[in-house]
């Protein structure tokens, strides 16, 4: 049974930083690509970032230059470092896993196999 557990969300002032973590109970974690999505009230789920099992990373346009995705395969954990946060970054952030050895689009949430329960990030102005 695969589980993804996010942590690190909270309330932060605009301009501040947060680091989200996602611990995955996937035996072959290194063969999975990992993604972060977010969903604000009344809006569709939005792609934030993904890290391929090959090591490459891509980002949504709204977070480029401010957010960084990384992973620690030994700890089966993926991180999302968020800096220069804006009120419009307020959302529930979800971790997702895709794989193994996936080689297609990373931005479509329908392609992901497993999801975490989400963690709330609130940025105050």
Buried (B, 14 or more C-beta within 10 A) or exposed (E): EEEBBBBBBEEBEEEBEBEBBBBBEBEEBBEBBBBBBBBBEEEEBBBBBBBBBEEEBBBBEBBEEBBBBBBEEEEBBBBBBBBEBBEEBBBBBBBBBBBBEBEEEBBEBEBBBBBBEBBEBBBEE
